[in-house]
Amino acid sequence: MLRNIEFLQGSTVKASDGDVGTVTQVYFDDEKWGVRYLVVETGDWLRDRQVLISPYAVSHSDPGSSAVHVKLTREQVRNSPNIDAHKPVSRQHEIQYLRYYGYPTYWGGANVWGMGAYPAFDGPAATAALPLGAFPVVDPDPEADEPPADTHLRSTEAVKGYHIETIDGTIGHVSGFIFDDETWVIRYLTVDTRNWWPGGKEVLLATEWIELIDWFGSTVSTTLTRDAIKHSPAYDDAIPVNRDYESALYEFYGREGYWSKERAALPSERMIAP
């Protein structure tokens, strides 16, 4: 189901034996647009400490509810690696975090979630019956071109307000994010064009149509034109994004829907570790 990521922010994270804290930020990676972590403020319980919660831990988050339920205990969260939300999360910290919980790495494979499938398909099923640390975690290749510390993790709060650059000029700014709560992938940016022309509207821009994000210039670039975006189907945040709307949006731009491509790859993605 597609939902606005604002649903997550401010939600209470509930462990099997009590509340953990409140979601303050969402970290995603800027290459595959996977939601990697929820940043949770624990409040007085852990002296305002912040912790990371991976989608692998989420059991469910019901629409209309302000709670995210996780398959963890408060003690597991208490003993998890510390983070400093004011600094980028390093790859070394991610390895430490994933090893602590026994989760597989998400990098190094063709899929959004690495060599495995999405968390909703094989993450919980593969790890639910295993003790902490039982799932192998693969360290990044030290000979890889990418520096180990560069994890491509970005905060949705930081990207809000970035200007949208088309091939013929600027049109609006990022106003929000739409994610799939099964695959934990950000499918769309919501774009507010009302600061570009009088009578403008809010529209959706699929993340697969984004060519470049300039973190220093605070811009998101696409090969679409301003005129195309101007005349694209309007987005109403009061109405859930359904497949009919998505089909109309992709048809307007003459693009193949992501669901068709992912359906073709689904059998391999459902494979889990023995």
Secondary structure, DSSP 8 states (H G I E B T S, - for coil): -EEEGGGTTT-EEEETTEEEEEEEEEEEETTT-BEEEEEEE-GGGGTT-EEEE-GGGEEE--TT-SEEEES--HHHHHTS----TTS---HHHHHHHHHHHT---SSSSSBTTBTS--TTTTHHHHHTTS-TT-S------TTSSS-TT---EEEHHHHTT-EEEETTEEEEEEEEEEEETTTTEEEEEEEE-TTTSTT--EEEEEGGGEEEEETTTTEEEESS-HHHHHTS-B--TTS---HHHHHHHHHHHT---HHHHHHHHHHHHT----
